[in-house]
Amino acid sequence: MEESTQSAMTAGVPVTGEEMPEPPPEVIEAARNAPDHWLAMVDLTWQGEGPPPLWALIGQWRSGPTGEIEEWRDNPEYRPSPQMLDWSDPTDPVDRALQLAATGYGPGEDVARELARAEVSVLVTATGTPLAAASPEGTPVIPVYTSERYLESVGRLLYDRRPVADLVEQLPPGHALYLNPTGPISMLVDTEELRTALASAGAAPDAKREAGTAKALRPGTGAGGAEPVSGGRAIGKPARAANGSTVVGAGLAGSGISRTAR
C-alpha cells in the first residue's frame, strides 16, 4: 500500500476487543491466509478496473501474527454508495445514474444522457401547462418524476407523461428541471447540459404532440418522500489506489470474494 494511502487509511480510530465490529467469514478466512496484514474492505458498488480508489474503501481490518483479526479502522475518506446508505433501489436508468452521480460512483454526465432518452411525469395545470415551483434554495423549477413511485408521493394532482425532448422546449424562461424531488436524492438539471445531451442523442420534440393532453388524476400513496437533497453534477475526489493491500468485498454490496490489489 502506498505511504499516502496507508496514512489516510490508518487515520481512523482503532477499534479492538468487544467494541470491534464482527468481521464477515470471508475476512476471517483472508486473515488466516495473511497474518500480520491489513485487509481493506471495499464497497462493491465500485466496479472500476485495477485497485479501488481510497474513497471506495470502507475501512480495514488488521490481522495479528497468528492470523486472527485484532483491529478495525474506519476509512475517514470513505464515500458510501447508495446501497450502503440504504437508499431504495433505483426505479429506472435515470434514477440509477442520479444515485451513482450523487455519491461519486458515477459521472454526473450520465444523468443528462439517460434523461435525454427518457419520458417523465410532470405536474400540469388544467390546460396542460407544466406546473412551476421553487427548489429549497429558491430556484424556479419544473418538478419531474421518472417513476410512478416518486410521482405517487406527491398526492392526487393532475399530471402528464412527456418525452424530455418535448418538455425542455416547454420550460418557462429561467426555469430548470427538478429531478425526483420526492426520491432519496434529487437534482437540479442544467438546461444547457441537457440540451447538449438531447442533441447528441438525436432527440427532437414531437411537433404533433398537443400540449394539453393531461391524464386523469392519480391517487397518491399518502406517504411523504425523503427530504430532497438538491445540487448539481457530482464532483469526484481524486482517486488514490490502495496498492499492495488485500481487498475484501463488503457483505452488503456483493458476494464477498476477496482479491489482492496490485
PLY file of the C-alpha trace (Angstrom):
ply
format ascii 1.0
element vertex 262
property float x
property float y
property float z
element edge 261
property int vertex1
property int vertex2
end_header
0.00 0.00 0.00
1.32 3.45 -0.90
2.52 5.52 2.06
-0.03 8.31 1.46
-2.87 5.82 1.18
-1.72 3.89 4.24
-1.55 7.13 6.22
-5.09 8.04 5.21
-6.43 4.57 5.97
-4.80 4.42 9.41
-6.08 7.87 10.33
-9.30 6.25 11.52
-9.82 5.49 15.19
-8.66 1.93 16.00
-11.36 -0.35 17.43
-10.38 -3.55 19.23
-11.83 -6.19 21.53
-15.58 -6.41 22.10
-16.18 -2.98 20.56
-14.79 -4.17 17.22
-17.48 -4.99 14.63
-17.78 -8.67 13.83
-15.75 -9.49 10.71
-17.56 -11.45 7.98
-16.43 -15.02 7.20
-14.51 -14.01 4.07
-12.43 -11.55 6.12
-11.67 -14.19 8.76
-10.52 -16.56 6.02
-8.40 -13.87 4.36
-6.77 -13.04 7.71
-5.78 -16.67 8.26
-4.08 -16.65 4.87
-2.38 -13.28 5.50
-1.09 -12.94 9.09
0.12 -9.52 10.26
-1.57 -7.78 7.34
-4.08 -5.01 6.61
-7.29 -6.25 4.91
-9.14 -3.46 3.12
-12.94 -3.70 2.84
-14.20 -2.36 -0.48
-17.68 -1.09 -1.33
-18.57 -3.38 -4.24
-20.67 -0.71 -5.92
-17.30 0.41 -7.26
-16.71 -1.62 -10.43
-13.63 0.01 -11.98
-10.52 -1.68 -13.30
-7.43 -2.09 -11.15
-7.11 -1.32 -7.44
-10.07 0.53 -5.89
-9.67 4.23 -5.08
-9.30 5.28 -1.47
-12.82 6.70 -1.30
-14.32 3.28 -2.19
-12.66 1.55 0.78
-14.95 1.27 3.81
-12.09 0.61 6.20
-9.61 -2.11 7.03
-9.07 -4.99 9.39
-5.66 -5.88 10.80
-4.68 -9.49 11.27
-2.21 -10.41 14.01
0.82 -12.72 13.82
-1.41 -15.78 14.29
-3.86 -14.77 11.56
-6.58 -13.63 13.97
-8.41 -10.32 13.44
-7.15 -7.85 16.05
-8.27 -4.40 14.93
-10.70 -2.45 12.74
-10.28 1.10 11.44
-12.86 3.14 9.55
-11.59 4.96 6.47
-12.28 8.69 7.09
-12.28 9.30 3.32
-14.81 6.56 2.52
-17.68 7.69 0.34
-20.76 5.46 0.95
-22.57 4.13 -2.11
-26.37 4.31 -2.50
-26.72 0.72 -1.28
-24.57 1.32 1.79
-26.66 4.43 2.53
-29.70 2.11 2.44
-31.40 4.10 -0.31
-34.25 2.40 -2.12
-33.28 0.54 -5.28
-33.26 2.73 -8.42
-36.57 2.68 -10.24
-35.17 3.32 -13.72
-31.93 4.17 -15.59
-32.24 7.90 -14.83
-32.69 7.26 -11.11
-29.73 4.87 -11.12
-27.48 7.43 -12.84
-28.66 10.09 -10.38
-27.91 7.97 -7.31
-24.46 7.00 -8.58
-23.57 10.58 -9.56
-24.73 11.98 -6.22
-22.50 9.58 -4.28
-19.50 9.87 -6.61
-19.76 6.34 -8.01
-20.78 7.52 -11.47
-20.25 10.58 -13.70
-22.75 13.41 -13.49
-22.95 13.49 -17.28
-24.76 10.14 -17.20
-27.79 11.80 -15.62
-28.34 14.14 -18.57
-27.51 11.33 -21.01
-30.15 8.98 -19.57
-32.65 11.81 -19.11
-32.34 12.78 -22.78
-33.73 9.36 -23.76
-36.42 9.27 -21.09
-40.07 10.05 -20.68
-41.01 11.69 -17.39
-44.14 12.67 -15.48
-44.77 16.35 -14.90
-47.48 18.05 -12.85
-49.70 20.22 -15.04
-52.46 22.79 -14.83
-55.96 22.14 -16.18
-54.76 23.39 -19.58
-51.72 21.10 -19.66
-49.10 23.72 -18.80
-46.21 22.33 -16.68
-46.64 23.35 -13.05
-43.81 25.59 -11.80
-42.39 25.51 -8.28
-39.22 26.51 -6.42
-36.35 24.41 -5.09
-35.39 24.65 -1.38
-32.84 27.30 -2.42
-35.50 29.32 -4.26
-34.52 28.37 -7.83
-37.51 28.40 -10.24
-38.08 24.79 -11.32
-40.39 22.37 -13.06
-40.53 19.19 -10.92
-40.38 15.95 -12.92
-40.65 12.33 -11.84
-39.03 9.36 -13.54
-41.27 6.69 -11.97
-44.74 6.22 -10.51
-43.22 5.54 -7.08
-41.95 9.11 -6.81
-45.00 10.61 -8.51
-47.47 8.96 -6.15
-45.77 10.56 -3.15
-46.99 13.93 -4.44
-50.68 13.07 -3.96
-53.79 13.46 -6.11
-52.65 16.03 -8.65
-53.07 16.30 -12.41
-50.04 15.14 -14.39
-48.91 14.23 -17.87
-46.26 11.87 -19.21
-43.95 13.56 -21.74
-40.65 12.91 -23.50
-37.92 15.11 -22.05
-37.20 16.34 -25.59
-40.71 17.85 -25.62
-40.68 19.10 -22.05
-37.41 21.02 -22.32
-38.99 23.16 -25.05
-41.91 23.96 -22.73
-39.79 25.23 -19.83
-40.62 28.80 -18.78
-37.66 31.20 -19.07
-35.20 30.85 -16.20
-36.59 27.51 -15.02
-34.68 24.24 -14.59
-35.89 20.66 -14.33
-36.00 19.43 -10.72
-35.48 15.69 -10.94
-37.29 13.36 -8.49
-37.84 15.80 -5.59
-39.60 13.02 -3.61
-36.83 10.45 -4.16
-33.91 9.56 -1.89
-31.83 12.06 -3.86
-32.89 14.84 -6.21
-31.05 17.12 -8.60
-31.41 20.39 -10.44
-30.60 19.58 -14.06
-28.59 22.14 -16.01
-30.74 23.03 -19.04
-27.85 23.65 -21.42
-26.17 20.38 -20.45
-29.48 18.61 -21.07
-29.88 20.27 -24.49
-26.38 19.09 -25.41
-27.30 15.54 -24.36
-30.52 15.74 -26.39
-28.59 16.85 -29.46
-26.09 14.01 -29.02
-28.94 11.51 -28.67
-30.66 12.88 -31.76
-33.83 13.51 -29.76
-36.22 16.12 -31.11
-39.55 17.46 -29.83
-42.73 15.93 -31.27
-44.36 18.67 -33.32
-47.63 16.70 -33.48
-48.00 16.42 -29.74
-50.71 18.55 -28.16
-49.52 20.37 -25.05
-52.86 19.98 -23.26
-53.20 16.20 -23.26
-53.20 15.77 -19.49
-54.15 12.43 -17.96
-56.63 11.73 -15.19
-55.91 12.22 -11.53
-53.77 9.53 -9.94
-54.27 8.60 -6.27
-51.23 9.21 -4.09
-49.74 6.90 -1.52
-50.13 9.41 1.28
-46.57 8.73 2.41
-44.23 11.69 2.15
-40.95 11.22 0.34
-37.48 11.66 1.75
-36.19 15.18 2.35
-34.98 16.44 -1.05
-31.26 16.91 -1.44
-30.57 19.45 -4.14
-27.41 20.02 -6.07
-25.83 19.87 -9.47
-23.40 17.47 -11.05
-21.43 15.42 -8.55
-17.70 16.20 -8.39
-15.49 13.24 -7.54
-12.48 13.40 -5.21
-9.04 12.45 -6.55
-8.76 8.67 -6.55
-5.79 7.06 -4.81
-5.01 3.39 -5.24
-4.55 1.03 -2.33
-1.65 -0.89 -3.83
-0.39 -3.96 -2.01
-3.34 -4.39 0.33
-5.81 -7.24 0.34
-9.25 -6.06 -0.72
-12.34 -7.85 0.57
-15.82 -7.13 -0.74
-18.43 -5.67 1.59
-21.06 -8.21 2.55
-23.92 -5.80 1.88
-22.73 -4.97 -1.59
-21.72 -8.23 -3.22
-20.50 -11.77 -2.99
-17.63 -11.08 -0.61
-14.91 -12.67 -2.75
-11.50 -11.39 -1.71
-8.86 -10.18 -4.14
-5.47 -8.57 -3.87
-4.87 -5.11 -5.30
-1.71 -4.79 -7.33
0 1
1 2
2 3
3 4
4 5
5 6
6 7
7 8
8 9
9 10
10 11
11 12
12 13
13 14
14 15
15 16
16 17
17 18
18 19
19 20
20 21
21 22
22 23
23 24
24 25
25 26
26 27
27 28
28 29
29 30
30 31
31 32
32 33
33 34
34 35
35 36
36 37
37 38
38 39
39 40
40 41
41 42
42 43
43 44
44 45
45 46
46 47
47 48
48 49
49 50
50 51
51 52
52 53
53 54
54 55
55 56
56 57
57 58
58 59
59 60
60 61
61 62
62 63
63 64
64 65
65 66
66 67
67 68
68 69
69 70
70 71
71 72
72 73
73 74
74 75
75 76
76 77
77 78
78 79
79 80
80 81
81 82
82 83
83 84
84 85
85 86
86 87
87 88
88 89
89 90
90 91
91 92
92 93
93 94
94 95
95 96
96 97
97 98
98 99
99 100
100 101
101 102
102 103
103 104
104 105
105 106
106 107
107 108
108 109
109 110
110 111
111 112
112 113
113 114
114 115
115 116
116 117
117 118
118 119
119 120
120 121
121 122
122 123
123 124
124 125
125 126
126 127
127 128
128 129
129 130
130 131
131 132
132 133
133 134
134 135
135 136
136 137
137 138
138 139
139 140
140 141
141 142
142 143
143 144
144 145
145 146
146 147
147 148
148 149
149 150
150 151
151 152
152 153
153 154
154 155
155 156
156 157
157 158
158 159
159 160
160 161
161 162
162 163
163 164
164 165
165 166
166 167
167 168
168 169
169 170
170 171
171 172
172 173
173 174
174 175
175 176
176 177
177 178
178 179
179 180
180 181
181 182
182 183
183 184
184 185
185 186
186 187
187 188
188 189
189 190
190 191
191 192
192 193
193 194
194 195
195 196
196 197
197 198
198 199
199 200
200 201
201 202
202 203
203 204
204 205
205 206
206 207
207 208
208 209
209 210
210 211
211 212
212 213
213 214
214 215
215 216
216 217
217 218
218 219
219 220
220 221
221 222
222 223
223 224
224 225
225 226
226 227
227 228
228 229
229 230
230 231
231 232
232 233
233 234
234 235
235 236
236 237
237 238
238 239
239 240
240 241
241 242
242 243
243 244
244 245
245 246
246 247
247 248
248 249
249 250
250 251
251 252
252 253
253 254
254 255
255 256
256 257
257 258
258 259
259 260
260 261
